[in-house]
Amino acid sequence: MRKQVVGNWKMNGSTAVIDEVLDALKTERHAADVSVSVPYLYLGGAVAKLAGTQYRVGAQNVSEFGDGAYTGEVSARMLKDVGCSLAIVGHSERRRYFAESDEAVIAKLARLLEVGLYAVVCVGETLAERDSGRAESRIEAQLARLHTLMARGAGPDRFCIAYEPVWAIGTGRAASGDQIAAMHEVIKRHLGASYAVLYGGSVKAANAASIMALPGVDGVLVGGASLDAREFGEICRAAG
């Protein structure tokens, strides 16, 4: 299984940043599957910039609804229409700041699957859940809702899981190797070994190689470091 590197720019970036990071990315070829998820406004520019390369462009979110009277929303069909290949759903920041429920995340995944886009489905636990011994049960509860879609043909070529312990997002504090490997094993046991499981949580060039060497880690979901052309390039090389 090829490693995956998914860059998540979050609500950052500009046309200048796109030019700098993506122009640098285009000068290299990587043995991993690499994609960048940029803000909606920059999707068209990123798709044009990376046309004809190995790199894919993704969105950071998608509406749980189809086209219609949903002001401010962006549908899965629209993402495909502008050239997106994938989208992230259920990121911890969406759950925390916008109160996205597990049900909403599954609805968004279903919309992506309907139009043939790949999905990066984020799961994770809070510090309180981990400290109280409920980390594994919380992850399993999020995964359980996927089985209906899997039964309808949503195989490992349609989506992957990104495990992101909420307490390690943007804090500079990464989970230990043992913690990462243990949770990835739980996820693969629940879904099947053929489903890719990425790790997301303060991934940087300095720790990417060691994280991806852990058993059950099939790649990384990269936040702030994906906005730095040099550092993101190093992470991509580590994945190869």
Secondary structure per residue as TSV (DSSP state, phi and psi in degrees):
chain	resnum	aa	ss	phi	psi
A	1	M	-	360.0	123.9
A	2	R	-	-68.0	142.4
A	3	K	-	-68.6	151.8
A	4	Q	E	-117.4	140.2
A	5	V	E	-125.5	119.2
A	6	V	E	-117.1	115.8
A	7	G	E	-88.7	129.6
A	8	N	E	-115.9	106.3
A	9	W	-	-76.4	-12.3
A	10	K	-	54.8	-150.2
A	11	M	S	-91.6	63.4
A	12	N	-	-137.7	167.8
A	13	G	-	108.7	170.4
A	14	S	-	-162.8	174.0
A	15	T	H	-61.8	-33.9
A	16	A	H	-66.8	-40.8
A	17	V	H	-66.6	-40.5
A	18	I	H	-57.8	-46.9
A	19	D	H	-60.5	-44.6
A	20	E	H	-66.8	-51.2
A	21	V	H	-72.3	-47.3
A	22	L	H	-73.9	-32.6
A	23	D	H	-64.1	-39.5
A	24	A	H	-67.4	-40.4
A	25	L	H	-62.0	-38.6
A	26	K	H	-66.5	-18.7
A	27	T	T	-78.3	-8.8
A	28	E	-	-123.0	156.2
A	29	R	-	-117.4	139.6
A	30	H	-	-121.7	150.8
A	31	A	S	-78.3	-10.3
A	32	A	S	-95.2	163.9
A	33	D	E	-86.4	116.5
A	34	V	E	-116.3	134.7
A	35	S	E	-140.2	157.8
A	36	V	E	-126.4	131.5
A	37	S	E	-108.5	108.6
A	38	V	-	-107.1	164.9
A	39	P	-	-58.0	151.7
A	40	Y	G	-47.1	-43.8
A	41	L	G	-61.2	-25.1
A	42	Y	G	-104.8	6.2
A	43	L	H	-61.4	-47.2
A	44	G	H	-60.1	-42.9
A	45	G	H	-65.4	-39.1
A	46	A	H	-68.2	-40.8
A	47	V	H	-61.4	-44.6
A	48	A	H	-64.5	-41.1
A	49	K	H	-64.4	-36.1
A	50	L	T	-100.3	8.7
A	51	A	T	-58.6	133.3
A	52	G	T	81.1	5.4
A	53	T	S	-106.5	178.5
A	54	Q	S	-78.7	-9.3
A	55	Y	-	-88.6	145.8
A	56	R	E	-110.6	153.5
A	57	V	E	-112.1	135.8
A	58	G	E	-129.9	163.9
A	59	A	E	-98.5	163.0
A	60	Q	S	-94.6	-4.8
A	61	N	-	-168.4	171.9
A	62	V	-	-157.9	154.3
A	63	S	-	-72.2	147.9
A	64	E	S	-80.3	-5.1
A	65	F	S	-106.3	160.2
A	66	G	-	-81.7	-173.3
A	67	D	S	-58.1	147.7
A	68	G	S	155.0	-159.2
A	69	A	S	-83.8	70.3
A	70	Y	-	-130.4	74.0
A	71	T	T	-52.2	130.8
A	72	G	T	88.9	-8.3
A	73	E	-	-90.2	160.8
A	74	V	-	-128.7	122.6
A	75	S	-	-85.4	162.7
A	76	A	H	-62.0	-38.2
A	77	R	H	-60.5	-40.6
A	78	M	H	-63.8	-41.5
A	79	L	H	-59.9	-44.4
A	80	K	H	-64.9	-38.2
A	81	D	H	-62.1	-35.2
A	82	V	T	-88.2	0.7
A	83	G	T	104.9	9.4
A	84	C	-	-67.5	150.6
A	85	S	-	-108.4	-20.7
A	86	L	E	-157.2	172.9
A	87	A	E	-152.4	151.2
A	88	I	E	-90.6	135.7
A	89	V	E	-130.3	146.3
A	90	G	S	76.2	19.4
A	91	H	-	-56.4	147.1
A	92	S	H	-58.2	-31.0
A	93	E	H	-71.3	-33.2
A	94	R	H	-66.4	-41.0
A	95	R	H	-68.1	-40.5
A	96	R	H	-76.9	-49.8
A	97	Y	H	-88.4	-23.0
A	98	F	H	-120.3	12.7
A	99	A	-	54.5	36.9
A	100	E	-	-70.0	129.5
A	101	S	-	-91.1	167.4
A	102	D	H	-59.7	-37.1
A	103	E	H	-63.6	-40.9
A	104	A	H	-65.9	-38.7
A	105	V	H	-62.4	-42.9
A	106	I	H	-66.0	-38.7
A	107	A	H	-62.5	-40.0
A	108	K	H	-66.5	-42.2
A	109	L	H	-59.2	-43.9
A	110	A	H	-59.9	-38.7
A	111	R	H	-64.4	-41.8
A	112	L	H	-63.9	-43.0
A	113	L	H	-64.1	-35.4
A	114	E	H	-59.6	-36.1
A	115	V	H	-100.8	1.7
A	116	G	T	86.1	21.9
A	117	L	-	-93.8	145.6
A	118	Y	E	-76.9	147.9
A	119	A	E	-124.5	141.4
A	120	V	E	-108.1	106.3
A	121	V	E	-97.3	116.3
A	122	C	E	-89.8	136.5
A	123	V	E	-134.1	156.9
A	124	G	-	175.9	168.3
A	125	E	-	-122.6	155.2
A	126	T	-	-81.8	170.3
A	127	L	H	-64.2	-38.8
A	128	A	H	-62.9	-40.3
A	129	E	H	-66.7	-38.6
A	130	R	H	-68.8	-45.6
A	131	D	H	-65.6	-25.2
A	132	S	T	-93.1	5.6
A	133	G	T	79.7	15.5
A	134	R	-	-104.5	11.9
A	135	A	H	-61.2	-49.3
A	136	E	H	-65.0	-42.6
A	137	S	H	-66.5	-33.9
A	138	R	H	-65.5	-44.3
A	139	I	H	-63.6	-44.7
A	140	E	H	-62.9	-34.2
A	141	A	H	-65.6	-38.6
A	142	Q	H	-69.2	-37.5
A	143	L	H	-73.4	-32.2
A	144	A	H	-57.0	-32.5
A	145	R	T	-71.7	-12.5
A	146	L	T	-78.0	-19.8
A	147	H	H	-64.7	-31.2
A	148	T	H	-62.5	-43.9
A	149	L	H	-70.6	-35.3
A	150	M	H	-63.7	-36.8
A	151	A	H	-67.0	-21.2
A	152	R	T	-93.6	8.5
A	153	G	T	108.0	9.7
A	154	A	-	-80.0	84.7
A	155	G	-	-87.4	-173.7
A	156	P	T	-66.7	-12.1
A	157	D	T	-86.1	-3.7
A	158	R	T	-105.7	-27.6
A	159	F	E	-157.1	158.7
A	160	C	E	-128.2	169.9
A	161	I	E	-108.0	139.5
A	162	A	E	-115.9	113.0
A	163	Y	E	-86.3	118.9
A	164	E	-	-132.4	97.5
A	165	P	-	-58.8	121.7
A	166	V	G	-57.1	-33.7
A	167	W	G	-73.2	-4.0
A	168	A	G	-115.7	15.5
A	169	I	S	-95.3	115.1
A	170	G	S	67.3	15.6
A	171	T	S	-102.9	-11.5
A	172	G	S	79.0	1.6
A	173	R	-	-109.1	109.3
A	174	A	-	-91.9	150.7
A	175	A	-	-65.9	155.5
A	176	S	-	-70.5	161.2
A	177	G	H	-57.3	-41.4
A	178	D	H	-65.0	-40.0
A	179	Q	H	-65.2	-42.2
A	180	I	H	-64.9	-51.1
A	181	A	H	-60.6	-40.2
A	182	A	H	-64.4	-43.4
A	183	M	H	-72.6	-35.1
A	184	H	H	-64.4	-34.9
A	185	E	H	-66.3	-39.4
A	186	V	H	-60.6	-45.5
A	187	I	H	-65.2	-45.2
A	188	K	H	-66.9	-34.2
A	189	R	H	-66.1	-33.8
A	190	H	H	-78.1	-39.6
A	191	L	H	-101.0	-31.6
A	192	G	-	124.0	144.9
A	193	A	T	-65.9	-20.4
A	194	S	T	-78.0	-13.1
A	195	Y	S	-82.1	128.5
A	196	A	-	-70.7	139.3
A	197	V	E	-125.9	116.9
A	198	L	E	-96.8	157.6
A	199	Y	E	-109.6	134.7
A	200	G	E	-132.8	125.9
A	201	G	S	161.5	90.3
A	202	S	S	57.0	43.1
A	203	V	-	-77.8	129.0
A	204	K	-	-136.1	171.1
A	205	A	H	-58.9	-33.7
A	206	A	H	-69.7	-26.1
A	207	N	H	-119.2	-2.9
A	208	A	H	-60.9	-45.7
A	209	A	H	-63.5	-43.0
A	210	S	H	-68.3	-35.9
A	211	I	H	-65.9	-44.8
A	212	M	H	-74.9	-10.7
A	213	A	T	-84.0	-9.3
A	214	L	S	-72.0	147.7
A	215	P	T	-62.6	135.6
A	216	G	T	85.0	-1.8
A	217	V	-	-97.5	114.2
A	218	D	-	-103.0	10.5
A	219	G	E	152.9	-169.4
A	220	V	E	-140.0	148.1
A	221	L	E	-103.9	115.7
A	222	V	E	-107.8	128.7
A	223	G	S	-90.9	-111.2
A	224	G	G	-55.2	-33.9
A	225	A	G	-65.1	-18.5
A	226	S	G	-76.6	-9.7
A	227	L	G	-88.3	-5.4
A	228	D	S	-105.9	112.8
A	229	A	H	-56.9	-44.3
A	230	R	H	-66.9	-47.1
A	231	E	H	-68.2	-41.1
A	232	F	H	-64.0	-37.6
A	233	G	H	-61.5	-39.8
A	234	E	H	-65.7	-38.9
A	235	I	H	-63.8	-43.2
A	236	C	H	-62.6	-40.1
A	237	R	H	-65.9	-37.1
A	238	A	H	-63.5	-31.5
A	239	A	H	-71.1	-21.5
A	240	G	-	-85.9	360.0
